Amino acid sequence: MKNIIKINKTIKPFKKTLEMDGDKSISIRWALLASQATGKSVALNLLKSEDVISTLNCLKKLGVKVKLFGEKCEINGVGLNGYKFKDNLLLNAGNSGTLGRLILGLLIHSKKKIKIIGDKSLSKRDFNRVVRPLEKFGAKFNTSNGKLPIIINGTNTPIPIKYYEKKGSAQCKSSIMLAALNTKGKTIIKAKKSRNHTELLFKYLRLPIKVYKKKNYDVIEVNNIKKINPLKYRIPSDISSSAFFIILTILSKNSSIRIPKVNINSTRTGFLKILKLMGIRFKINNKKFYKSELIGDITVKSQKKIKAIKCPPKLNTASIDEFLLIFLLAAKANGNSYFKNLSELNEKESPRLKWGSKILNKMGIKTITTKNSIKIFGNPNLEVTKKIIIKNFLKDHRVFMTSIVAAITFGGDWQIYDKQSINTSFPSFFKKLKQLGFST
């Protein structure tokens, strides 16, 4: 029973300032680039989640010296293509799609075979989206029908490529960019708009990258380099982690929260635009750029009235990790909300579109769901009084935490399995709840 949470009470009113952990996407990208730098890189506020720890463990197996103490991490980079390891090396990406896909881009130059594995959830996810472009560089792959486990056998003479990335996958785009760093010539990526943390890190490190922004896509050019300089970085607070407490506050009574120094990169804040469309008021103060990333302090209060929404699909990519939480708002909206073109949600740790619908149905909210859309019939007076059990969701951390937010705001008698799933991305989740005065 230690891995099960039982909740039968709602959160009391609060007015707090809450510091958030470091951004997971940037933490992993910093570690991978630091491993290829020449010299010592240092990060503060590195997220110490299982996904990031898996990244550091993989780098250690590749011959990289890593020190992690407190909120500080040091990585002694081995230089471009400087990994040292034995043939038939086994790397475990755990639950991290970011790690599993991005690290393949750094391994296309190795002639020694490397096997990449992951947990049950990651092993169900599509890796062809990175395998296919990386094969064009000259690397060879042996996959399980496009899924993990994957065996990669690199090439000594990778060739630059041109590739059209159509899914809006930042992981695919980033993997190609990392591969291009040590490939002679110019690699060109036409990419549907998605998270741009890799591009911003490249620019901050003065790596040879050019980005041409078009209406619906970006054209990214990457040239090869001789070295990467060490990177000292304080990781900004994670917007996706902050979202749980923003939505929690909106759905709670007589409460307010301030979250300082949050990464408000425009490719990650689609859900804030969706909040505005739903009539939610919030403030962002102290905006400034930190090493190419925009950060700011977010303040939000409880809201009694929530508008239904026909969500513009153009906001999907920049809010893909927050849709389960947005569905909770739609459940309490005045009217019916509609979201479409969300098939990518089912390519995450679990089929999240299905789980979003399932959670709402268990709460008494009617939905109509297809493979890529959901219609939610809102109820402004929604209060849950029945027993709800949430389990068998492939230990998806976002399904778990969304269920917790629903339980402590809407009420009911909840039993939620797989508490340890939070360790993937947000190990301090319950600590933050306790700071707001709620303990399970």
TABEL-V342869 format. One record per residue. N is the residue number from 1. RES is the residue in one letter. PHI is phi in radians with two decimals (NA if undefined). Layout:
n=(N/N)
res=(RES/RES)
phi=(PHI/PHI)
This chain:
n=(1/2/3/4/5/6/7/8/9/10/11/12/13/14/15/16/17/18/19/20/21/22/23/24/25/26/27/28/29/30/31/32/33/34/35/36/37/38/39/40/41/42/43/44/45/46/47/48/49/50/51/52/53/54/55/56/57/58/59/60/61/62/63/64/65/66/67/68/69/70/71/72/73/74/75/76/77/78/79/80/81/82/83/84/85/86/87/88/89/90/91/92/93/94/95/96/97/98/99/100/101/102/103/104/105/106/107/108/109/110/111/112/113/114/115/116/117/118/119/120/121/122/123/124/125/126/127/128/129/130/131/132/133/134/135/136/137/138/139/140/141/142/143/144/145/146/147/148/149/150/151/152/153/154/155/156/157/158/159/160/161/162/163/164/165/166/167/168/169/170/171/172/173/174/175/176/177/178/179/180/181/182/183/184/185/186/187/188/189/190/191/192/193/194/195/196/197/198/199/200/201/202/203/204/205/206/207/208/209/210/211/212/213/214/215/216/217/218/219/220/221/222/223/224/225/226/227/228/229/230/231/232/233/234/235/236/237/238/239/240/241/242/243/244/245/246/247/248/249/250/251/252/253/254/255/256/257/258/259/260/261/262/263/264/265/266/267/268/269/270/271/272/273/274/275/276/277/278/279/280/281/282/283/284/285/286/287/288/289/290/291/292/293/294/295/296/297/298/299/300/301/302/303/304/305/306/307/308/309/310/311/312/313/314/315/316/317/318/319/320/321/322/323/324/325/326/327/328/329/330/331/332/333/334/335/336/337/338/339/340/341/342/343/344/345/346/347/348/349/350/351/352/353/354/355/356/357/358/359/360/361/362/363/364/365/366/367/368/369/370/371/372/373/374/375/376/377/378/379/380/381/382/383/384/385/386/387/388/389/390/391/392/393/394/395/396/397/398/399/400/401/402/403/404/405/406/407/408/409/410/411/412/413/414/415/416/417/418/419/420/421/422/423/424/425/426/427/428/429/430/431/432/433/434/435/436/437/438/439/440)
res=(M/K/N/I/I/K/I/N/K/T/I/K/P/F/K/K/T/L/E/M/D/G/D/K/S/I/S/I/R/W/A/L/L/A/S/Q/A/T/G/K/S/V/A/L/N/L/L/K/S/E/D/V/I/S/T/L/N/C/L/K/K/L/G/V/K/V/K/L/F/G/E/K/C/E/I/N/G/V/G/L/N/G/Y/K/F/K/D/N/L/L/L/N/A/G/N/S/G/T/L/G/R/L/I/L/G/L/L/I/H/S/K/K/K/I/K/I/I/G/D/K/S/L/S/K/R/D/F/N/R/V/V/R/P/L/E/K/F/G/A/K/F/N/T/S/N/G/K/L/P/I/I/I/N/G/T/N/T/P/I/P/I/K/Y/Y/E/K/K/G/S/A/Q/C/K/S/S/I/M/L/A/A/L/N/T/K/G/K/T/I/I/K/A/K/K/S/R/N/H/T/E/L/L/F/K/Y/L/R/L/P/I/K/V/Y/K/K/K/N/Y/D/V/I/E/V/N/N/I/K/K/I/N/P/L/K/Y/R/I/P/S/D/I/S/S/S/A/F/F/I/I/L/T/I/L/S/K/N/S/S/I/R/I/P/K/V/N/I/N/S/T/R/T/G/F/L/K/I/L/K/L/M/G/I/R/F/K/I/N/N/K/K/F/Y/K/S/E/L/I/G/D/I/T/V/K/S/Q/K/K/I/K/A/I/K/C/P/P/K/L/N/T/A/S/I/D/E/F/L/L/I/F/L/L/A/A/K/A/N/G/N/S/Y/F/K/N/L/S/E/L/N/E/K/E/S/P/R/L/K/W/G/S/K/I/L/N/K/M/G/I/K/T/I/T/T/K/N/S/I/K/I/F/G/N/P/N/L/E/V/T/K/K/I/I/I/K/N/F/L/K/D/H/R/V/F/M/T/S/I/V/A/A/I/T/F/G/G/D/W/Q/I/Y/D/K/Q/S/I/N/T/S/F/P/S/F/F/K/K/L/K/Q/L/G/F/S/T)
phi=(NA/-1.10/-1.71/-2.09/-1.88/-1.98/-2.30/-2.42/-2.53/-1.79/-1.33/-1.44/-0.94/-2.51/-2.44/-2.44/-1.84/-2.23/-1.40/-1.86/-1.21/-1.13/-1.13/-1.20/-1.03/-1.28/-1.00/-1.21/-1.14/-1.02/-1.10/-1.15/-1.21/-1.08/-1.16/-1.70/-1.31/-1.82/2.07/-1.60/-1.83/-2.26/-2.20/-1.91/1.07/-1.11/-1.15/-1.73/-1.70/-1.08/-1.09/-1.28/-1.09/-1.05/-1.08/-1.12/-1.15/-1.12/-1.12/-1.05/-1.17/-1.60/1.57/-1.67/-1.48/-2.23/-2.17/-2.20/-2.52/1.08/-1.64/-1.92/-2.29/-2.06/-2.23/-1.59/-1.13/-1.81/1.48/-1.02/0.96/-1.75/-1.05/-2.21/-2.84/-1.47/-1.11/1.08/-1.20/-1.91/-2.04/-1.88/-1.48/1.06/-1.79/-1.62/-1.19/-1.06/-1.11/-1.02/-1.45/-1.21/-1.16/-1.07/-1.13/-1.46/-1.85/-1.22/-1.61/-1.51/-1.51/-1.53/-1.28/-2.27/-1.86/-1.85/-2.18/-2.69/-1.34/-1.03/-1.20/-1.11/-1.22/-1.66/-1.64/-1.31/-1.94/-1.08/-1.10/-1.85/-1.08/-1.07/-1.19/-1.20/-1.11/-1.14/-1.22/2.09/-1.29/-1.98/-2.28/-2.11/-2.05/-1.68/1.05/1.46/-2.22/-1.20/-1.30/-2.18/-1.91/-1.96/-2.23/-1.36/-2.33/-1.37/-2.25/-1.14/-1.95/-1.13/-2.27/-2.07/-2.52/-1.85/-1.61/-1.79/-1.53/1.32/-1.69/-1.14/-1.19/-1.12/-0.98/-1.19/-1.08/-1.15/-1.08/-1.15/-1.12/-1.22/-1.03/-2.04/-2.10/-1.12/1.87/-1.87/-1.71/-2.12/-2.10/-1.70/-2.19/-1.02/-1.03/-2.75/-0.91/-2.08/-1.06/-1.15/-1.04/-1.18/-1.15/-1.03/-1.15/-1.10/-1.45/1.03/-1.43/-1.30/-2.30/-2.25/-2.13/-1.90/-1.50/-1.90/-1.11/-1.96/-2.71/-2.04/-1.88/-2.03/-1.97/-2.22/-1.84/-1.25/-2.36/-1.73/-2.74/-2.01/-1.33/-1.04/-2.14/-1.74/-2.64/-1.76/-1.16/-1.12/-1.16/-1.39/-1.20/-1.22/-1.17/-1.06/-1.02/-1.07/-1.47/-1.17/-1.18/-1.00/-1.15/-1.01/-1.48/-1.48/-1.75/0.88/-2.24/-2.62/-2.54/-2.16/-2.10/-1.48/0.95/-1.56/-1.21/-1.98/-0.87/-1.10/-1.41/-2.06/-1.96/-1.02/-1.18/-1.19/-1.19/-1.15/-1.01/-1.06/-1.13/-1.60/1.43/-1.46/-1.74/-2.67/-2.16/-2.18/-1.96/0.97/-1.19/-2.83/-1.62/-2.19/0.84/1.43/-1.68/-1.48/-2.21/-2.96/-1.72/-1.78/-2.17/-2.53/-2.11/-1.03/-2.27/-1.51/-1.92/-2.19/-1.45/-1.21/-2.50/-1.81/-1.22/-1.13/-0.99/-1.11/-1.59/-1.06/-1.07/-1.44/-2.41/-1.06/-1.44/-1.87/-1.13/-1.03/-1.25/-1.08/-1.06/-1.13/-1.12/-1.08/-1.10/-1.84/-1.34/-1.55/2.19/-1.82/-1.91/-2.37/-2.26/-2.35/1.01/-1.95/-1.06/-1.11/-1.06/-1.43/-1.75/-1.55/-1.00/-2.42/-1.24/-1.18/-1.10/-1.12/-1.23/-1.03/-1.14/-1.11/-1.07/-1.11/-1.06/-1.12/-1.44/1.73/-1.74/-1.35/-2.39/-2.14/-2.13/-2.03/-1.16/-2.42/-2.60/-2.60/-1.94/-2.02/-1.60/-1.22/-2.42/-1.04/-1.76/-1.06/-2.44/-1.68/-2.18/-1.71/-1.50/-2.29/-2.03/-2.06/-2.72/1.04/-1.91/1.00/0.96/-1.29/-1.01/-1.31/-1.10/-1.08/-1.21/-1.10/-1.11/-1.11/-1.04/-1.09/-1.10/-1.57/-1.96/-1.64/1.52/1.89/-1.97/-1.81/-2.27/-2.05/-1.52/1.07/-0.97/-1.20/-1.07/-1.13/-1.11/-1.07/-2.33/-2.60/-1.08/-1.67/-0.93/-1.25/-1.10/-1.15/-1.06/-1.13/-1.12/-1.54/1.67/-2.00/-2.30/-1.56)
